[in-house]
Amino acid sequence: MDENTNECENQTVKVKNECTPCYDSPILRGLLIALLIFLGAFCATYVVIDWHMKSMLPRDFIQDTRKLDKEMQRDIRSMNNILKDRKILAAKQIGVIRMEKGDENYKVIIDLRAFDNNENNVQVLANGNILTINGRSVRKSKHDEHISEFQQNYMFGNNVKLHDMTKETEGNNLVITIPIDNDSENDNDD
């Protein structure tokens, strides 16, 4: 019998190790079922919300909002253009008449471009120690006529000789020179 036992020991016994399938695991099965339930609930909720949103809003609502956005953008651009035009107009009006004071005279510089580059459209009057400047511009177009009038007054002290003022045209400017009587200043100081 000893021989028989030795023979059995030398023979290799093949044993199959069988693995149970993964899907049979209760934990994994529970996780997969929970994931499928979550995805199904999410999709169902999305579909229901989408149906409600489409039924609540008219079909043309999205197109109407796009039209409204375009109209609002157009209105904003037109308002910006109006504001730019007003700024340009204000800048032009500020620079129409400038006054500079020197040691011996005052210089009033009038931009004639605002008055059709015509010296005759500007009237300068002296009354006592008040200098009055009147300007008028007429612009005619095919269907209408635009008339702009301008008046500005300057009041000077007694040391200014308004009756000795001179007018000269230099390019697009009308320069009015008003001499200052330095002797009357010295007399008032004594």
C-alpha positions as CSV (number, residue, x, y, z in Angstrom):
1,M,0.0,0.0,0.0
2,D,2.9,2.2,0.5
3,E,3.4,2.1,-3.2
4,N,-0.2,3.2,-3.8
5,T,0.2,6.2,-1.6
6,N,3.3,7.3,-3.3
7,E,1.6,7.1,-6.7
8,C,-1.2,9.3,-5.5
9,E,1.0,11.9,-4.1
10,N,2.9,12.2,-7.4
11,Q,-0.2,12.7,-9.5
12,T,-1.4,16.2,-9.8
13,V,-4.9,16.8,-9.1
14,K,-6.5,19.5,-11.1
15,V,-9.2,21.5,-9.3
16,K,-11.2,24.1,-11.0
17,N,-11.6,27.3,-9.0
18,E,-14.9,28.8,-10.1
19,C,-15.5,32.5,-9.5
20,T,-19.0,33.7,-8.9
21,P,-20.1,36.4,-11.4
22,C,-19.9,40.1,-10.3
23,Y,-23.5,40.8,-11.0
24,D,-24.5,38.4,-8.4
25,S,-23.0,40.6,-5.7
26,P,-25.8,42.3,-3.7
27,I,-23.9,45.5,-3.0
28,L,-23.0,46.1,-6.7
29,R,-26.5,45.2,-7.8
30,G,-28.0,47.7,-5.4
31,L,-25.6,50.5,-6.6
32,L,-26.5,49.9,-10.3
33,I,-30.2,49.9,-9.6
34,A,-29.9,53.2,-7.6
35,L,-27.9,54.7,-10.5
36,L,-30.5,53.6,-13.1
37,I,-33.4,55.0,-10.9
38,F,-31.6,58.3,-10.5
39,L,-30.9,58.7,-14.3
40,G,-34.5,57.7,-15.1
41,A,-35.9,60.2,-12.6
42,F,-33.6,63.0,-13.9
43,C,-34.6,62.4,-17.6
44,A,-38.3,62.2,-16.6
45,T,-38.1,65.5,-14.7
46,Y,-36.2,67.2,-17.5
47,V,-38.9,66.1,-20.0
48,V,-41.8,67.3,-17.8
49,I,-40.2,70.7,-17.1
50,D,-39.4,71.1,-20.8
51,W,-43.1,70.4,-21.8
52,H,-44.3,72.8,-19.2
53,M,-42.0,75.6,-20.3
54,K,-43.0,75.1,-23.9
55,S,-46.7,75.1,-23.0
56,M,-46.4,78.2,-20.8
57,L,-44.5,80.3,-23.4
58,P,-46.0,81.0,-26.8
59,R,-43.9,79.6,-29.7
60,D,-43.2,83.1,-31.0
61,F,-41.9,84.3,-27.6
62,I,-38.3,83.5,-28.3
63,Q,-38.5,85.2,-31.7
64,D,-40.3,88.2,-30.1
65,T,-37.6,88.6,-27.4
66,R,-35.0,88.6,-30.2
67,K,-36.9,91.3,-32.0
68,L,-37.2,93.3,-28.8
69,D,-33.5,93.0,-28.1
70,K,-32.7,94.3,-31.6
71,E,-35.0,97.2,-31.2
72,M,-33.5,98.1,-27.9
73,Q,-30.0,98.0,-29.3
74,R,-31.1,100.2,-32.2
75,D,-32.7,102.7,-29.7
76,I,-29.5,102.7,-27.6
77,R,-27.4,103.4,-30.7
78,S,-29.7,106.3,-31.8
79,M,-29.5,107.8,-28.3
80,N,-25.7,107.6,-28.3
81,N,-25.7,109.3,-31.7
82,I,-28.0,112.1,-30.4
83,L,-25.7,112.6,-27.4
84,K,-22.6,112.7,-29.6
85,D,-24.3,115.3,-31.8
86,R,-25.2,117.4,-28.8
87,K,-21.6,117.3,-27.5
88,I,-20.3,118.4,-30.9
89,L,-22.9,121.2,-31.1
90,A,-22.0,122.3,-27.5
91,A,-18.3,122.3,-28.4
92,K,-19.0,124.4,-31.5
93,Q,-21.1,126.9,-29.5
94,I,-18.5,127.3,-26.8
95,G,-15.8,128.2,-29.3
96,V,-17.9,130.7,-31.3
97,I,-16.7,133.8,-29.3
98,R,-13.5,134.0,-27.3
99,M,-12.1,136.9,-25.3
100,E,-8.4,137.5,-24.6
101,K,-7.1,140.3,-22.4
102,G,-3.7,141.8,-23.2
103,D,-1.8,144.6,-21.5
104,E,-3.0,147.3,-23.9
105,N,-6.2,145.9,-25.3
106,Y,-9.0,143.3,-25.2
107,K,-9.4,141.0,-28.2
108,V,-12.8,139.5,-29.0
109,I,-12.4,136.7,-31.5
110,I,-15.6,135.5,-33.3
111,D,-15.5,132.3,-35.4
112,L,-17.3,133.2,-38.6
113,R,-17.9,129.6,-39.6
114,A,-20.9,129.5,-37.3
115,F,-22.3,132.5,-39.3
116,D,-21.8,131.1,-42.8
117,N,-18.3,132.7,-43.0
118,N,-19.8,136.0,-43.7
119,E,-18.7,139.1,-41.8
120,N,-22.0,140.8,-42.6
121,N,-24.0,138.2,-40.6
122,V,-22.3,139.6,-37.4
123,Q,-23.2,142.9,-35.9
124,V,-21.1,144.6,-33.2
125,L,-22.6,147.5,-31.3
126,A,-21.1,149.6,-28.5
127,N,-23.5,151.4,-26.0
128,G,-21.6,153.1,-23.2
129,N,-19.4,150.5,-21.7
130,I,-21.5,147.5,-23.0
131,L,-20.4,145.6,-26.1
132,T,-23.2,143.7,-27.9
133,I,-22.5,141.1,-30.5
134,N,-25.4,139.8,-32.6
135,G,-25.0,137.0,-35.1
136,R,-27.4,135.4,-37.5
137,S,-27.1,132.3,-39.7
138,V,-29.7,131.1,-42.3
139,R,-29.4,127.6,-43.8
140,K,-31.8,126.6,-46.5
141,S,-32.4,123.1,-47.6
142,K,-34.8,121.6,-50.1
143,H,-37.8,121.4,-47.8
144,D,-37.1,123.8,-44.9
145,E,-35.1,126.7,-43.6
146,H,-33.0,126.9,-40.4
147,I,-32.4,130.2,-38.8
148,S,-30.0,130.6,-35.9
149,E,-29.6,133.8,-34.0
150,F,-27.0,134.6,-31.4
151,Q,-26.5,137.5,-29.0
152,Q,-23.9,138.1,-26.4
153,N,-23.2,141.1,-24.2
154,Y,-19.9,142.2,-22.5
155,M,-19.7,144.9,-19.9
156,F,-16.4,146.6,-19.5
157,G,-15.0,149.1,-16.9
158,N,-14.5,152.8,-17.5
159,N,-10.9,152.3,-18.6
160,V,-12.0,150.7,-22.0
161,K,-12.4,152.9,-25.1
162,L,-15.2,151.1,-27.0
163,H,-15.6,154.0,-29.5
164,D,-12.0,153.3,-30.7
165,M,-12.5,149.6,-31.4
166,T,-11.4,148.1,-34.7
167,K,-12.6,145.1,-36.6
168,E,-10.4,142.8,-38.8
169,T,-11.0,139.6,-40.6
170,E,-8.2,137.0,-40.1
171,G,-9.1,133.7,-41.9
172,N,-12.3,132.4,-40.5
173,N,-12.2,134.8,-37.5
174,L,-13.5,138.3,-37.0
175,V,-11.1,140.0,-34.5
176,I,-12.4,143.0,-32.6
177,T,-9.7,144.9,-30.8
178,I,-10.7,147.2,-28.0
179,P,-8.0,149.5,-26.5
180,I,-7.5,149.9,-22.8
181,D,-6.9,153.4,-21.5
182,N,-4.1,152.9,-19.1
183,D,-4.1,156.6,-18.1
184,S,-7.6,156.5,-16.6
185,E,-6.5,153.5,-14.5
186,N,-3.6,155.5,-13.1
187,D,-5.9,158.4,-12.4
188,N,-8.3,156.2,-10.4
189,D,-5.5,154.8,-8.4
190,D,-4.3,158.3,-7.2
